[in-house]
Structures are given as C-alpha cells and as structure tokens.
Amino acid sequence: MRDLSQFKGCPAPQPVTLTGRYVTVEPYDRDKHLQALWDAMGGLAINPLLLYFTNDDFGGIEDFDAWLDACRTKGNWLIHVFRDNATGKVVGMASYMRADPANGVVEVGGVAHGPAMSRSPLSTEVHYLMAKHVFDDLGYRRYEWKCHNENEPSKASAKRYGFTYEGLFRQHMLSKHKNRDTAWFSIIDGEWPVVKAAFEAWLAPENFDADGKQIRKLESFRAG
C-alpha cells in the first residue's frame, strides 16, 4: 500500500514523445500530423470508426481539424499520435484527458486505432507506453478509461490491457444527440507492477512466432 502521508500531487501531463520497439507516441502537431492522421483513419471512413465518439460525423478534413482544435483548446486534451516504427506512418491517436494532478488521476481517451494497427503489437505497445509514463514518470495513482457502454470493442480492449471495470454512469452525457451511458474502468498504482510486467512479457520478441503471431495472450501473463 502506498504511503500517502507525504503525497503532494503529481506534475500535470505535458506533450511527450514515447518510443517503443514497434511504435512511437508523439505530441500532435497540426502542420505535421493533420493530413497523415486523417489518411490513417481512412478519410471519411473515420465516421464509422468513431461511431461511439460524441461528435457529429465529419464532412471532411476541415471538420476533423476543427474538432481536434476544439478538443485541445476547450477540452484540454493532450492529443498524441502513433507512428509505426517500421513504416514511419501515422496509424492512430489517443489523448491524456481530465487530468487531476492534485489527486494523481488522469484519463486516457479519444482513442482511435487506424486499420494499420489491427492485429499487430502496435495497439498494445502504445497503451503500455502511455500508462508507463503516467505511473513511472509522473507518479500518478489512478489511470482511467471510459467509453460508451455500447462500445463492446473498447470495453474488451480495456479489460485486455488490465483495466478493472468499475461501473456504469447512466445518462452520463449526450453522444450524437442521444443519451450515452458510460462504462468506467481504471488501473491504480498498486496494480501497475503486475500490469506492467504482463505488458513487457507479452511485448517481448520471444512471445511471437516466426509469423508474428502471439504465443501467449496478454491476460495469461497477469493470471500467471
């Protein structure tokens, strides 16, 4: 159990570059990333990809640009993009959100994995890198994941990465002009050593066969 008698809060998250074996997480820069991120999401195919996001559908890259700008300036999202180390291409995004440095709490949200991240270690590694930065570099106590309760892939991903389901906030917000019930998940600092060790064991080269397929599932490392 962490001794909180001397806890005086944590640094506020800042834009950061995090480099892994497969992927690099880097701060969003409009001039450098807007077109690349739009293309990574499939252009207008981004609308079904972001089905459970709260925003209205985009009519083009201009709407996407305006939305990203509003997320940064009004929502205080620290948007980061994911770059595939093998190809150099931008493949997805996520943000540090709702930071509460005084209590050591922050959320990862606005998560969007482009098609190039499918069935690869990239998605697992980006969430390892982002969580590791929060816990190991900044000393946070709690790392949150929230999603539309109808978003079954997001809920499955949260559980796979080691987040614990905490409950349902009914009619938590409006999403595309409809009620949204929000599922809440978290990892807390006392759980992080086991979650971290599982991430690292799963990501190790020896956990993949000659065809790049996993040998053991991520969940099995936490269970074992």
C-alpha positions as CSV (number, residue, x, y, z in Angstrom):
1,M,0.0,0.0,0.0
2,R,1.4,3.4,-1.0
3,D,2.1,5.8,1.9
4,L,0.2,8.9,1.1
5,S,1.2,10.9,4.2
6,Q,3.8,12.9,2.1
7,F,1.8,12.9,-1.2
8,K,1.8,16.4,-2.6
9,G,0.3,15.7,-6.0
10,C,1.8,15.0,-9.4
11,P,3.1,17.0,-12.3
12,A,0.5,17.9,-14.9
13,P,0.9,15.7,-18.0
14,Q,2.7,17.5,-20.8
15,P,3.2,16.7,-24.5
16,V,5.7,13.8,-24.6
17,T,7.4,11.5,-27.1
18,L,7.5,7.8,-26.0
19,T,9.4,5.4,-28.1
20,G,8.9,1.6,-28.1
21,R,10.0,-1.3,-30.1
22,Y,7.1,-1.2,-32.6
23,V,5.6,2.3,-32.3
24,T,6.4,5.9,-31.2
25,V,3.9,8.1,-29.4
26,E,4.4,11.7,-30.3
27,P,2.5,15.0,-29.5
28,Y,0.0,16.1,-32.1
29,D,1.2,18.9,-34.3
30,R,-1.4,20.2,-36.8
31,D,1.0,21.1,-39.6
32,K,2.9,17.8,-39.3
33,H,0.1,15.4,-38.4
34,L,-3.4,16.5,-39.6
35,Q,-3.3,15.1,-43.1
36,A,-1.4,12.0,-42.0
37,L,-3.9,11.3,-39.2
38,W,-6.9,11.8,-41.5
39,D,-5.4,9.4,-44.0
40,A,-4.6,6.9,-41.3
41,M,-8.3,6.9,-40.3
42,G,-9.4,6.2,-43.8
43,G,-10.6,9.7,-44.7
44,L,-14.4,9.7,-44.5
45,A,-14.2,6.2,-43.2
46,I,-13.3,7.8,-39.9
47,N,-17.1,8.3,-39.2
48,P,-17.9,4.6,-38.7
49,L,-14.5,4.2,-36.9
50,L,-15.5,6.9,-34.4
51,L,-19.1,5.7,-34.2
52,Y,-19.1,5.9,-30.4
53,F,-17.4,9.3,-30.1
54,T,-19.7,12.2,-29.0
55,N,-19.0,14.5,-32.0
56,D,-21.2,14.7,-35.1
57,D,-20.0,13.0,-38.3
58,F,-17.3,14.8,-40.2
59,G,-18.0,16.1,-43.7
60,G,-14.3,16.3,-44.5
61,I,-10.8,17.0,-43.1
62,E,-11.8,20.6,-42.3
63,D,-14.4,19.3,-39.7
64,F,-11.8,16.9,-38.3
65,D,-9.4,19.7,-38.0
66,A,-11.9,21.9,-36.2
67,W,-12.8,19.1,-33.8
68,L,-9.2,18.4,-32.9
69,D,-8.6,22.1,-32.3
70,A,-11.7,22.2,-30.0
71,C,-10.6,19.1,-28.1
72,R,-7.2,20.7,-27.4
73,T,-8.3,24.3,-26.7
74,K,-11.7,23.7,-25.0
75,G,-11.4,20.2,-23.8
76,N,-7.8,20.4,-22.7
77,W,-6.9,17.1,-24.4
78,L,-3.2,16.4,-24.8
79,I,-3.6,14.7,-28.1
80,H,-0.9,12.3,-29.2
81,V,-0.5,10.3,-32.4
82,F,1.0,6.9,-33.0
83,R,3.7,6.3,-35.6
84,D,4.6,2.8,-36.8
85,N,8.4,2.5,-36.4
86,A,8.6,0.0,-39.3
87,T,6.8,2.2,-41.9
88,G,7.2,5.7,-40.4
89,K,3.4,6.2,-41.0
90,V,0.9,7.7,-38.5
91,V,-1.5,5.0,-37.6
92,G,-3.7,6.3,-34.7
93,M,-4.3,8.6,-31.8
94,A,-5.2,8.9,-28.1
95,S,-5.1,11.7,-25.5
96,Y,-4.4,12.4,-21.9
97,M,-7.6,13.9,-20.6
98,R,-9.3,15.2,-17.4
99,A,-6.0,15.4,-15.6
100,D,-6.3,16.0,-11.8
101,P,-2.6,16.4,-10.7
102,A,-3.6,17.2,-7.1
103,N,-5.1,13.8,-6.7
104,G,-2.8,11.9,-9.2
105,V,-5.6,11.0,-11.6
106,V,-5.7,11.1,-15.4
107,E,-7.7,9.5,-18.2
108,V,-6.7,8.1,-21.5
109,G,-9.4,8.9,-24.0
110,G,-10.1,9.8,-27.6
111,V,-8.6,6.5,-28.5
112,A,-8.7,5.7,-32.2
113,H,-6.7,2.9,-33.8
114,G,-6.5,3.1,-37.6
115,P,-6.8,0.0,-39.7
116,A,-3.0,-0.4,-39.9
117,M,-2.9,-1.1,-36.1
118,S,-5.2,-4.1,-36.5
119,R,-3.8,-7.5,-35.5
120,S,-0.4,-6.1,-34.6
121,P,1.5,-5.4,-31.4
122,L,1.2,-1.6,-32.0
123,S,-2.0,-1.0,-30.1
124,T,-0.8,-2.9,-27.1
125,E,2.5,-1.1,-27.0
126,V,1.1,2.4,-27.3
127,H,-1.1,1.7,-24.2
128,Y,1.8,0.3,-22.3
129,L,3.9,3.3,-23.2
130,M,1.2,5.8,-22.2
131,A,0.4,4.0,-18.9
132,K,4.1,3.6,-18.0
133,H,4.6,7.3,-18.5
134,V,1.7,8.2,-16.2
135,F,2.7,5.8,-13.4
136,D,6.5,5.6,-13.6
137,D,7.5,9.0,-14.8
138,L,4.7,11.2,-13.3
139,G,3.8,9.1,-10.2
140,Y,0.0,9.0,-10.8
141,R,-2.2,7.0,-8.5
142,R,-5.1,6.3,-10.9
143,Y,-5.3,5.9,-14.7
144,E,-8.9,5.9,-16.2
145,W,-10.5,4.5,-19.3
146,K,-14.1,5.5,-20.2
147,C,-16.3,4.5,-23.1
148,H,-19.8,4.4,-24.5
149,N,-21.4,1.4,-22.9
150,E,-22.5,0.1,-26.3
151,N,-18.8,0.1,-27.5
152,E,-18.0,-3.6,-26.8
153,P,-14.6,-3.5,-28.6
154,S,-13.5,-0.6,-26.4
155,K,-14.7,-2.4,-23.2
156,A,-12.9,-5.6,-24.3
157,S,-9.7,-3.7,-25.0
158,A,-9.8,-2.0,-21.6
159,K,-10.1,-5.4,-19.9
160,R,-7.4,-6.9,-22.0
161,Y,-5.0,-4.1,-21.2
162,G,-5.5,-4.7,-17.4
163,F,-8.1,-2.0,-16.6
164,T,-10.7,-3.0,-14.0
165,Y,-14.4,-2.4,-14.7
166,E,-15.8,-0.1,-12.0
167,G,-19.4,0.5,-13.1
168,L,-21.9,2.3,-15.3
169,F,-22.7,6.0,-15.2
170,R,-26.2,6.2,-16.7
171,Q,-27.1,9.1,-19.0
172,H,-23.7,10.4,-18.3
173,M,-23.6,12.6,-21.4
174,L,-25.1,13.2,-24.8
175,S,-23.4,11.4,-27.7
176,K,-24.6,12.3,-31.3
177,H,-27.7,13.8,-29.8
178,K,-28.6,10.6,-27.8
179,N,-28.2,9.5,-24.2
180,R,-24.9,7.9,-23.5
181,D,-24.3,5.5,-20.6
182,T,-20.6,5.5,-19.8
183,A,-18.6,2.4,-18.7
184,W,-15.8,3.3,-16.3
185,F,-12.5,1.4,-15.9
186,S,-9.2,2.1,-14.1
187,I,-5.8,0.9,-13.3
188,I,-4.5,2.0,-9.9
189,D,-0.9,2.3,-8.8
190,G,-1.0,-0.8,-6.6
191,E,-2.0,-2.9,-9.6
192,W,0.5,-1.3,-12.0
193,P,3.5,-3.5,-11.3
194,V,1.6,-6.7,-12.3
195,V,0.0,-5.0,-15.3
196,K,3.4,-3.6,-16.4
197,A,5.2,-6.9,-16.1
198,A,2.4,-8.5,-18.2
199,F,2.7,-5.9,-20.9
200,E,6.5,-6.3,-21.0
201,A,6.3,-10.1,-21.1
202,W,3.7,-10.0,-23.9
203,L,5.7,-7.5,-26.0
204,A,8.9,-9.4,-25.7
205,P,10.1,-10.8,-29.1
206,E,10.1,-14.3,-27.8
207,N,6.3,-14.1,-27.3
208,F,5.8,-14.1,-31.1
209,D,6.4,-16.9,-33.6
210,A,8.1,-16.7,-37.0
211,D,4.8,-15.4,-38.5
212,G,4.4,-12.6,-35.9
213,K,1.6,-14.3,-34.0
214,Q,1.4,-14.2,-30.3
215,I,2.3,-17.3,-28.3
216,R,0.6,-16.3,-25.1
217,K,-2.3,-13.9,-24.6
218,L,-1.7,-10.8,-22.6
219,E,-4.3,-11.8,-19.9
220,S,-2.4,-15.0,-19.3
221,F,0.7,-13.2,-18.0
222,R,-1.4,-11.3,-15.4
223,A,-3.1,-14.5,-14.4
224,G,0.2,-16.4,-14.1
